Amino acid sequence: MTVQSPSSPPNAFELLCAQYAKRLPARLEDLSGPARGTVDLPLHVVWSGRRSYGLEQPRSRMSLYRTVLAEGQRQDLINFLSRDLLIEQWPVLRTLISRPVRDVWEAAFPELSTASAATAA
């Protein structure tokens, strides 16, 4: 009788990637969030601290995107993120978010990697 070793369980990185992948919109074009004004996030996205973000201020906008990418569910991503702003900010934003978030988004949407490469060139 041959005893097979059980497959190793997924590591924390793989679990996080799987969790973030489930939240992705089908297409970047689905991101229909505002490009101007103020965004007030609901408590299930940001349960403590700052909840209101002005999109005209680059630091505020970047903070909003970091928070929504890390904590938002699929509908939050669709409602609060703008496709154009995400692509525009991605070269810097990708350096401020966790590796699992970055890897999942870039694997699903190659145009984000292209935007980063174009900025670096």
N, CA, C and O of each residue as an XYZ file, in Angstrom:
484
protein
N       0.840     -1.177      0.000
C       0.000      0.000      0.000
C       0.882      1.235      0.000
O       1.801      1.354      0.810
N       0.601      2.142     -0.901
C       1.362      3.379     -1.015
C       0.626      4.490     -0.286
O      -0.572      4.693     -0.485
N       1.341      5.195      0.547
C       0.753      6.317      1.280
C       1.138      7.599      0.566
O       2.319      7.897      0.383
N       0.129      8.350      0.167
C       0.397      9.626     -0.493
C       0.367     10.742      0.539
O      -0.495     10.780      1.418
N       1.308     11.629      0.414
C       1.307     12.760      1.341
C       0.227     13.751      0.895
O       0.046     13.996     -0.297
N      -0.466     14.300      1.851
C      -1.501     15.275      1.485
C      -0.852     16.503      0.856
O       0.272     16.876      1.192
N      -1.573     17.106     -0.046
C      -1.022     18.313     -0.673
C      -0.896     19.403      0.382
O      -1.682     19.484      1.327
N       0.096     20.216      0.192
C       0.314     21.268      1.191
C      -0.796     22.307      1.090
O      -1.264     22.629     -0.002
N      -1.203     22.816      2.226
C      -2.263     23.840      2.208
C      -1.734     25.122      1.579
O      -0.527     25.368      1.581
N      -2.638     25.941      1.038
C      -2.181     27.201      0.447
C      -1.567     28.101      1.516
O      -1.980     28.091      2.676
N      -0.581     28.869      1.102
C       0.037     29.788      2.056
C      -0.789     31.070      2.160
O      -1.759     31.253      1.423
N      -0.405     31.940      3.063
C      -1.176     33.169      3.317
C      -1.257     34.042      2.069
O      -2.301     34.634      1.800
N      -0.176     34.129      1.310
C      -0.180     34.936      0.089
C      -1.209     34.408     -0.903
O      -1.974     35.183     -1.477
N      -1.233     33.098     -1.107
C      -2.186     32.487     -2.037
C      -3.623     32.687     -1.572
O      -4.511     32.927     -2.390
N      -3.856     32.592     -0.281
C      -5.204     32.814      0.253
C      -5.660     34.254      0.030
O      -6.803     34.499     -0.357
N      -4.765     35.193      0.275
C      -5.106     36.605      0.046
C      -5.391     36.867     -1.430
O      -6.352     37.558     -1.768
N      -4.560     36.318     -2.299
C      -4.783     36.507     -3.743
C      -6.148     35.959     -4.147
O      -6.876     36.601     -4.904
N      -6.493     34.791     -3.653
C      -7.795     34.198     -3.979
C      -8.928     35.074     -3.464
O      -9.939     35.251     -4.144
N      -8.763     35.617     -2.275
C      -9.787     36.484     -1.690
C      -9.970     37.754     -2.536
O     -11.101     38.150     -2.819
N      -8.873     38.387     -2.937
C      -8.964     39.602     -3.753
C      -9.488     39.302     -5.151
O     -10.219     40.112     -5.722
N      -9.126     38.152     -5.711
C      -9.584     37.795     -7.056
C     -11.100     37.654     -7.113
O     -11.712     37.986     -8.128
N     -11.713     37.169     -6.039
C     -13.174     37.010     -6.008
C     -13.900     38.349     -6.062
O     -15.065     38.412     -6.456
N     -13.226     39.403     -5.672
C     -13.840     40.736     -5.609
C     -13.737     41.517     -6.913
O     -14.418     42.529     -7.080
N     -12.908     41.070     -7.825
C     -12.647     41.840     -9.040
C     -13.895     42.052     -9.886
O     -14.757     41.177     -9.972
N     -13.983     43.218    -10.506
C     -15.053     43.414    -11.495
C     -14.731     42.579    -12.730
O     -13.585     42.174    -12.926
N     -15.724     42.324    -13.551
C     -15.502     41.548    -14.770
C     -14.575     42.291    -15.735
O     -13.745     41.677    -16.405
N     -14.725     43.620    -15.799
C     -13.933     44.451    -16.721
C     -13.605     45.771    -16.037
O     -14.347     46.216    -15.161
N     -12.520     46.390    -16.422
C     -12.205     47.714    -15.877
C     -13.283     48.724    -16.234
O     -13.528     49.671    -15.486
N     -13.923     48.521    -17.372
C     -14.988     49.430    -17.801
C     -16.172     49.422    -16.836
O     -16.991     50.341    -16.858
N     -16.269     48.400    -15.994
C     -17.349     48.336    -15.007
C     -17.148     49.329    -13.863
O     -18.092     49.638    -13.134
N     -15.924     49.829    -13.705
C     -15.640     50.779    -12.631
C     -16.278     52.113    -12.993
O     -15.793     52.832    -13.866
N     -17.353     52.426    -12.319
C     -18.144     53.606    -12.685
C     -18.192     54.650    -11.584
O     -19.127     55.448    -11.522
N     -17.193     54.647    -10.719
C     -17.153     55.609     -9.622
C     -16.906     57.021    -10.119
O     -16.558     57.230    -11.281
N     -17.088     57.984     -9.234
C     -16.936     59.388     -9.616
C     -15.486     59.757     -9.900
O     -14.563     59.128     -9.384
N     -15.298     60.762    -10.708
C     -13.972     61.289    -11.013
C     -13.758     62.651    -10.365
O     -12.643     63.175    -10.361
N     -14.836     63.226     -9.815
C     -14.774     64.539     -9.170
C     -15.652     64.518     -7.922
O     -16.480     63.630     -7.720
N     -15.432     65.536     -7.101
C     -16.275     65.687     -5.931
C     -15.711     64.980     -4.708
O     -14.507     64.747     -4.598
N     -16.601     64.650     -3.804
C     -16.248     64.011     -2.541
C     -16.905     62.647     -2.472
O     -18.061     62.476     -2.858
N     -16.154     61.682     -1.975
C     -16.667     60.328     -1.806
C     -16.709     60.019     -0.317
O     -15.713     60.176      0.389
N     -17.870     59.578      0.152
C     -18.027     59.136      1.537
C     -18.176     57.624      1.526
O     -19.153     57.090      1.002
N     -17.200     56.938      2.108
C     -17.228     55.478      2.122
C     -18.122     54.957      3.241
O     -18.187     55.561      4.312
N     -18.808     53.848      3.006
C     -19.635     53.249      4.050
C     -18.776     52.568      5.124
O     -17.601     52.273      4.907
N     -19.380     52.332      6.261
C     -18.660     51.738      7.391
C     -18.101     50.356      7.091
O     -17.070     49.989      7.655
N     -18.736     49.579      6.231
C     -18.204     48.238      5.971
C     -16.902     48.282      5.165
O     -16.190     47.280      5.092
N     -16.586     49.425      4.564
C     -15.320     49.565      3.844
C     -14.258     50.180      4.753
O     -13.115     49.724      4.781
N     -14.638     51.201      5.482
C     -13.702     51.865      6.393
C     -14.392     52.015      7.741
O     -15.208     52.916      7.934
N     -14.066     51.141      8.657
C     -14.791     51.054      9.927
C     -14.239     51.966     11.006
O     -14.860     52.124     12.056
N     -13.083     52.566     10.767
C     -12.585     53.556     11.726
C     -11.763     54.582     10.968
O     -11.204     54.293      9.910
N     -11.698     55.756     11.510
C     -10.902     56.797     10.878
C     -11.645     57.525      9.773
O     -12.872     57.618      9.773
N     -10.893     58.021      8.863
C     -11.398     58.870      7.785
C     -12.361     58.115      6.873
O     -12.089     56.984      6.469
N     -13.501     58.758      6.549
C     -14.499     58.159      5.663
C     -14.789     59.021      4.441
O     -15.397     58.542      3.484
N     -14.365     60.286      4.454
C     -14.678     61.217      3.375
C     -13.392     61.608      2.636
O     -12.385     61.949      3.258
N     -13.444     61.552      1.300
C     -12.259     61.783      0.476
C     -12.590     62.738     -0.665
O     -13.578     62.549     -1.374
N     -11.760     63.761     -0.839
C     -11.918     64.694     -1.945
C     -11.107     64.224     -3.139
O      -9.898     64.018     -3.032
N     -11.762     64.054     -4.264
C     -11.086     63.516     -5.443
C     -10.186     64.524     -6.141
O      -9.341     64.136     -6.947
N     -10.349     65.811     -5.849
C      -9.496     66.816     -6.476
C      -8.106     66.865     -5.834
O      -7.160     67.352     -6.454
N      -7.972     66.371     -4.608
C      -6.673     66.364     -3.930
C      -5.996     65.011     -4.182
O      -6.524     63.973     -3.781
N      -4.834     65.015     -4.843
C      -4.172     63.757     -5.209
C      -3.924     62.813     -4.036
O      -4.117     61.605     -4.179
N      -3.506     63.321     -2.893
C      -3.236     62.442     -1.741
C      -4.524     61.832     -1.201
O      -4.552     60.659     -0.827
N      -5.566     62.609     -1.163
C      -6.856     62.119     -0.707
C      -7.393     61.047     -1.662
O      -7.887     60.005     -1.232
N      -7.286     61.323     -2.952
C      -7.745     60.372     -3.971
C      -6.957     59.062     -3.876
O      -7.538     57.980     -3.959
N      -5.648     59.159     -3.704
C      -4.805     57.966     -3.591
C      -5.176     57.170     -2.349
O      -5.205     55.940     -2.386
N      -5.456     57.848     -1.266
C      -5.861     57.182     -0.028
C      -7.198     56.452     -0.205
O      -7.367     55.328      0.267
N      -8.127     57.095     -0.878
C      -9.417     56.466     -1.176
C      -9.211     55.181     -1.973
O      -9.772     54.140     -1.630
N      -8.411     55.250     -3.032
C      -8.202     54.088     -3.888
C      -7.505     52.958     -3.131
O      -7.859     51.791     -3.296
N      -6.529     53.294     -2.312
C      -5.849     52.271     -1.494
C      -6.845     51.577     -0.579
O      -6.839     50.352     -0.466
N      -7.691     52.346      0.065
C      -8.669     51.790      1.002
C      -9.676     50.901      0.291
O      -9.950     49.790      0.746
N     -10.227     51.371     -0.812
C     -11.244     50.596     -1.529
C     -10.639     49.328     -2.120
O     -11.269     48.272     -2.065
N      -9.442     49.404     -2.681
C      -8.806     48.210     -3.237
C      -8.554     47.156     -2.161
O      -8.707     45.960     -2.409
N      -8.174     47.598     -0.981
C      -7.854     46.662      0.099
C      -9.086     46.127      0.815
O      -9.117     44.956      1.192
N     -10.099     46.963      1.008
C     -11.212     46.598      1.883
C     -12.556     46.440      1.186
O     -13.472     45.836      1.745
N     -12.687     46.971     -0.015
C     -13.982     46.963     -0.689
C     -14.356     45.612     -1.279
O     -13.498     44.816     -1.660
N     -15.645     45.381     -1.342
C     -16.182     44.219     -2.041
C     -16.387     44.602     -3.510
O     -16.180     45.757     -3.881
N     -16.788     43.650     -4.339
C     -16.925     43.910     -5.780
C     -17.778     45.146     -6.062
O     -17.378     46.000     -6.853
N     -18.940     45.253     -5.433
C     -19.818     46.393     -5.718
C     -19.205     47.703     -5.253
O     -19.447     48.745     -5.863
N     -18.414     47.671     -4.183
C     -17.717     48.882     -3.733
C     -16.685     49.314     -4.769
O     -16.558     50.503     -5.059
N     -15.954     48.364     -5.324
C     -14.977     48.686     -6.365
C     -15.670     49.357     -7.535
O     -15.191     50.365     -8.054
N     -16.796     48.799     -7.950
C     -17.555     49.339     -9.083
C     -18.101     50.731     -8.778
O     -18.048     51.622     -9.625
N     -18.624     50.913     -7.568
C     -19.272     52.177     -7.212
C     -18.313     53.316     -6.879
O     -18.643     54.478     -7.115
N     -17.130     53.009     -6.335
C     -16.255     54.058     -5.824
C     -14.998     54.306     -6.648
O     -14.340     55.330     -6.463
N     -14.649     53.395     -7.553
C     -13.448     53.573     -8.358
C     -13.829     53.948     -9.791
O     -14.804     53.438    -10.343
N     -13.057     54.830    -10.368
C     -13.217     55.236    -11.765
C     -12.126     54.548    -12.581
O     -10.952     54.582    -12.210
N     -12.509     53.936    -13.675
C     -11.549     53.252    -14.543
C     -10.413     54.192    -14.939
O      -9.240     53.842    -14.809
N     -10.756     55.374    -15.418
C      -9.740     56.313    -15.897
C      -8.803     56.765    -14.787
O      -7.591     56.844    -14.989
N      -9.356     57.062    -13.615
C      -8.502     57.473    -12.495
C      -7.618     56.324    -12.021
O      -6.461     56.540    -11.661
N      -8.151     55.113    -12.018
C      -7.356     53.961    -11.604
C      -6.156     53.788    -12.532
O      -5.028     53.627    -12.066
N      -6.393     53.822    -13.828
C      -5.298     53.655    -14.791
C      -4.290     54.798    -14.661
O      -3.081     54.571    -14.706
N      -4.782     56.005    -14.503
C      -3.908     57.179    -14.374
C      -3.025     57.082    -13.128
O      -1.841     57.416    -13.174
N      -3.596     56.632    -12.036
C      -2.864     56.568    -10.768
C      -2.057     55.293    -10.588
O      -1.188     55.237     -9.718
N      -2.324     54.269    -11.388
C      -1.754     52.951    -11.145
C      -0.232     52.931    -10.999
O       0.258     52.237    -10.109
N       0.544     53.644    -11.812
C       1.998     53.562    -11.655
C       2.484     53.891    -10.238
O       3.442     53.283     -9.761
N       1.846     54.829     -9.577
C       2.211     55.160     -8.187
C       1.424     54.292     -7.216
O       1.981     53.774     -6.248
N       0.147     54.135     -7.471
C      -0.720     53.373     -6.574
C      -0.208     51.959     -6.360
O      -0.280     51.441     -5.245
N       0.307     51.328     -7.400
C       0.773     49.948     -7.302
C       1.917     49.802     -6.297
O       2.144     48.713     -5.770
N       2.639     50.900     -6.029
C       3.737     50.851     -5.058
C       3.236     51.051     -3.627
O       3.981     50.839     -2.671
N       1.978     51.457     -3.481
C       1.422     51.768     -2.161
C       0.467     50.699     -1.633
O       0.056     50.752     -0.474
N       0.115     49.733     -2.474
C      -0.824     48.688     -2.074
C      -0.064     47.388     -1.823
O       1.104     47.255     -2.188
N      -0.733     46.453     -1.206
C      -0.087     45.184     -0.897
C       0.200     44.382     -2.166
O      -0.459     44.564     -3.189
N       1.164     43.517     -2.087
C       1.534     42.699     -3.242
C       0.389     41.806     -3.721
O       0.192     41.686     -4.930
N      -0.375     41.177     -2.825
C      -1.494     40.371     -3.333
C      -2.498     41.192     -4.141
O      -2.965     40.732     -5.183
N      -2.833     42.380     -3.688
C      -3.769     43.236     -4.422
C      -3.172     43.591     -5.781
O      -3.832     43.452     -6.810
N      -1.936     44.045     -5.780
C      -1.272     44.433     -7.028
C      -1.191     43.267     -8.012
O      -1.519     43.426     -9.187
N      -0.763     42.115     -7.546
C      -0.602     40.963     -8.435
C      -1.933     40.520     -9.044
O      -1.998     40.195    -10.229
N      -2.982     40.509     -8.241
C      -4.299     40.083     -8.728
C      -4.827     41.059     -9.777
O      -5.306     40.637    -10.829
N      -4.745     42.347     -9.501
C      -5.245     43.345    -10.450
C      -4.440     43.344    -11.742
O      -5.017     43.430    -12.826
N      -3.126     43.249    -11.646
C      -2.311     43.268    -12.860
C      -2.473     41.989    -13.674
O      -2.392     42.028    -14.902
N      -2.699     40.868    -13.017
C      -2.930     39.615    -13.751
C      -4.272     39.663    -14.482
O      -4.390     39.171    -15.604
N      -5.276     40.255    -13.844
C      -6.614     40.304    -14.440
C      -6.733     41.386    -15.507
O      -7.492     41.239    -16.465
N      -5.984     42.468    -15.341
C      -6.117     43.616    -16.236
C      -4.730     44.050    -16.727
O      -4.108     44.928    -16.129
N      -4.247     43.441    -17.809
C      -2.903     43.744    -18.313
C      -2.689     45.220    -18.654
O      -1.552     45.690    -18.665
N      -3.768     45.955    -18.932
C      -3.609     47.377    -19.246
C      -3.046     48.161    -18.062
O      -2.483     49.240    -18.251
N      -3.188     47.643    -16.857
C      -2.581     48.306    -15.705
C      -1.065     48.168    -15.759
O      -0.347     49.132    -15.493
N      -0.576     46.991    -16.096
C       0.857     46.795    -16.235
C       1.415     47.635    -17.365
O       2.519     48.170    -17.266
N       0.651     47.748    -18.436
C       1.056     48.566    -19.583
C       1.168     50.031    -19.173
O       2.097     50.724    -19.586
N       0.224     50.502    -18.363
C       0.262     51.894    -17.893
C       1.512     52.135    -17.050
O       2.140     53.188    -17.151
N       1.869     51.164    -16.223
C       3.065     51.292    -15.391
C       4.319     51.306    -16.233
O       5.233     52.090    -15.978
N       4.372     50.433    -17.250
C       5.543     50.352    -18.114
C       5.696     51.642    -18.931
O       6.813     52.118    -19.137
N       4.590     52.199    -19.388
C       4.632     53.420    -20.183
C       5.154     54.590    -19.353
O       5.887     55.441    -19.857
N       4.771     54.626    -18.078
C       5.227     55.709    -17.203
C       6.716     55.574    -16.905
O       7.429     56.571    -16.799
N       7.180     54.331    -16.770
C       8.596     54.095    -16.459
C       9.506     54.416    -17.636
O      10.679     54.741    -17.448
N       8.973     54.327    -18.838
C       9.806     54.534    -20.038
C      10.115     55.991    -20.283
O      10.801     56.322    -21.250
